[in-house]
Amino acid sequence: MRLCAVSILLVATAAAAAPPVTGAGRAGPHVENDTLSFILHDLQGSVVDSGDERFRGKVVFVDVFGTWCSPCLTAIPTLKDLHAKYSDDGLVIVAIAFEHGNDAGERRNYLRYFTESSGIPYLVLDGGSLGAFSTTLPGIKNVKGFPVEVFIDRDGKVVETKNGYGDKDRWSRELEAKLVEMLAKPAGAKVNPAAAGSPAD
């Protein structure tokens, strides 16, 4: 499955400014200083930040996506299943949506409709317009396409960041295996960042 490009394609269509390609020396998307910080709004307009008590001591899987991105949409059934299976074990899934349009009210209204019609049970946050990516999530570097997956352990440390693929059995198996491994480790334990292997072609 191809990624939804957020660099050349968006610039070419003038839809929005693309996230910059930075972070020399590290290939692929990664989180600077291994800590993901954000201050965003949920779809009801309440502020949610990366220090929210809902995330403390939990394994947090962040899915950076857009409803305009086909690979992002194919991931949703798997994420719904993982939420149902592992939320009681300490898994928190957070989807951060970047959409076309600068009007926050209209964007959140649409995202509320999308999440309700898609039956999404996990937390969805409004990242803003596509052009706001680099200011909304400045710690994520080398982003060239959506979706982006960020794995955060129980200590709040980012252990892996990569592009995700949502339509492959291999991707689903490896994602679940990675999260199960992280859930099995208490705070203070080390996690093998290579456990999930490579994404499917």
For each residue, the residues with C-beta under 8 A, 3 or more apart:
1: 70 71 74 165 166 167 168 200
2: 71
3: 71 144 145 146 147 163
4: 9 66 68 69 70 71 72 145 146 147
5: 8 9 10 144 145
6: 9 10 18 19 130 133 143 144 145 146
7: 10 11 18 19 21 144 145
8: 5 11 12 18
9: 4 5 6 12 13
10: 5 6 7 13 15 16 17 18 130
11: 7 8 14 17 18
12: 8 9
13: 9 10
14: 11
15: 10 100 130
16: 10 100 129 130 131
17: 10 11 130 131 134
18: 6 7 8 10 11 130 133
19: 6 7 133 134 140 143
20: 134
21: 7 142 143 144
22: 141 142
23: 26 30 32 141 142
24:
25:
26: 23 30 141 142
27: 142
28: 142 161 162 163
29: 140 141 142 143 144 148 161 162 163
30: 23 26 140 141 142 161
31: 34 35 36 139 140 141 150 158 161
32: 23 138 139 140 141
33: 139
34: 31 157 158 159
35: 31 139 156 157 158
36: 31 50 62 137 139 140 150 152 158
37: 49 50 139
38: 49 50 96 125 136 137
39: 47 48 49 50
40: 47 48 49 96 125 126 127 136
41: 45 46 47 48 104 108 125 126
42: 45 46 48 123 124 125 126
43: 108 111 112 115 124 125 126
44: 108
45: 41 42 108
46: 41 42
47: 39 40 41
48: 39 40 41 42 52 123 125
49: 37 38 39 40 52
50: 36 37 38 39 55
51: 55 56
52: 48 49 55 56
53: 56
54: 58 92 123
55: 50 51 52 58 60 92 94 152 156
56: 51 52 53 156
57: 90 154 187
58: 54 55 90 91 92 154
59: 90 91 92 151 152 153 154 179 182 183
60: 55 92 93 94 151 152
61: 79 82 91 92 93 94 149 150 151 152 179
62: 36 94 95 96 149 150 151 152
63: 72 75 79 93 94 95 96 147 148 149 164
64: 95 96 98 127 137 140 143 146 147 148 149 150
65: 69 72 75 95 96 97 98 146 147
66: 4 69 72 97 98 99 130 146
67: 72 73 97 99 110 111 114
68: 4 99 100
69: 4 65 66 72 73 146 147
70: 1 4 73 74
71: 1 2 3 4 74 75 146 147 164 165 166 167
72: 4 63 65 66 67 69 75 76 146 147 166
73: 67 69 70 76 166
74: 1 70 71 77 166 167
75: 63 65 71 72 78 79 147 164 165 166 167
76: 72 73 79 80 118 120 166
77: 74 80 81
78: 75 81 82 166 171 172 175 176
79: 61 63 75 76 82 83 93 95 120 122
80: 76 77 83 84 119 120 121 122
81: 77 78 84 85
82: 61 78 79 85 86 91 93 175 176 179
83: 79 80 86 87 91 93 121 122
84: 80 81 87 121
85: 81 82
86: 82 83 89 90 91 179 180 183
87: 83 84 91 92 93 122
88:
89: 86 183
90: 57 58 59 86 154 183
91: 58 59 61 82 83 86 87 179 183
92: 54 55 58 59 60 61 87 122 123
93: 60 61 63 79 82 83 87 122 123
94: 55 60 61 62 63 122 123 124 125
95: 62 63 64 65 79 120 122 123 124 125
96: 38 40 62 63 64 65 124 125 127 136 137
97: 65 66 67 111 124 125 126 127
98: 64 65 66 127 128 129 130 132 133 136 146
99: 66 67 68 107 110 111 126 127 128 129 130
100: 15 16 68 129 130
101: 106 107 129
102: 129
103: 106 107
104: 41 107 108 126 128
105: 108 109
106: 101 103 109 110
107: 99 101 103 104 110 111 126 128 129
108: 41 43 44 45 104 105 111 112 126
109: 105 106 112 113
110: 67 99 106 107 113 114
111: 43 67 97 99 107 108 114 115 124 126
112: 43 108 109 115 116
113: 109 110 116 117
114: 67 110 111 117 118 120
115: 43 111 112 118 120 124
116: 112 113 119 120
117: 113 114
118: 76 114 115
119: 80 116
120: 76 79 80 95 114 115 116 124
121: 80 83 84
122: 79 80 83 87 92 93 94 95
123: 42 48 54 92 93 94 95
124: 42 43 94 95 96 97 111 115 120
125: 38 40 41 42 43 48 94 95 96 97
126: 40 41 42 43 97 99 104 107 108 111
127: 40 64 96 97 98 99 132 133 136 137
128: 98 99 104 107 132 133 136
129: 16 98 99 100 101 102 107 132
130: 6 10 15 16 17 18 66 98 99 100 133
131: 16 17
132: 98 127 128 129 135 136
133: 6 18 19 98 127 128 130 136 137 143
134: 17 19 20 137 138
135: 132 138
136: 38 40 96 98 127 128 132 133
137: 36 38 64 96 127 133 134 140
138: 32 134 135
139: 31 32 33 35 36 37
140: 19 29 30 31 32 36 64 137 143 148 150 161
141: 22 23 26 29 30 31 32
142: 21 22 23 26 27 28 29 30
143: 6 19 21 29 64 133 140 146 148
144: 3 5 6 7 21 29 163
145: 3 4 5 6 7 148 163
146: 3 4 6 64 65 66 69 71 72 98 143 163
147: 3 4 63 64 65 69 71 72 75 163 164 166
148: 29 63 64 140 143 145 161 162 163 164
149: 61 62 63 64 160 161 162 163 164 175
150: 31 36 61 62 64 140 158 160 161
151: 59 60 61 62 158 159 160 161 178 179 182 196
152: 36 55 59 60 61 62 156 157 158 159
153: 59 156 157 159 182 185 187 191
154: 57 58 59 90 182 185 186 187
155: 187 188
156: 35 55 56 152 153
157: 34 35 152 153
158: 31 34 35 36 150 151 152 161
159: 34 151 152 153 182 191 193
160: 149 150 151 178 193 196
161: 28 29 30 31 140 148 149 150 151 158
162: 28 29 148 149 196 199
163: 3 28 29 144 145 146 147 148 149 199
164: 63 71 75 147 148 149 171 175 199
165: 1 71 75 168 171 199 200
166: 1 71 72 73 74 75 76 78 147 171
167: 1 71 74 75 171
168: 1 165 171 172 199 200
169: 172 173
170: 173 174 200
171: 78 164 165 166 167 168 174 175 199 200
172: 78 168 169 175 176
173: 169 170 176 177
174: 170 171 177 178 196 197 199
175: 78 82 149 164 171 172 178 179 196
176: 78 82 172 173 179 180
177: 173 174 180 181 195 196
178: 151 160 174 175 181 182 195 196
179: 59 61 82 86 91 151 175 176 182 183
180: 86 176 177 183 184
181: 177 178 184 185 191 192 195
182: 59 151 153 154 159 178 179 185 191
183: 59 86 89 90 91 179 180
184: 180 181
185: 153 154 181 182 189 190 191
186: 154 189
187: 57 153 154 155
188: 155
189: 185 186
190: 185
191: 153 159 181 182 185 195
192: 181 195
193: 159 160
194: 197
195: 177 178 181 191 192
196: 151 160 162 174 175 177 178
197: 174 194
198:
199: 162 163 164 165 168 171 174
200: 1 165 168 170 171
201:
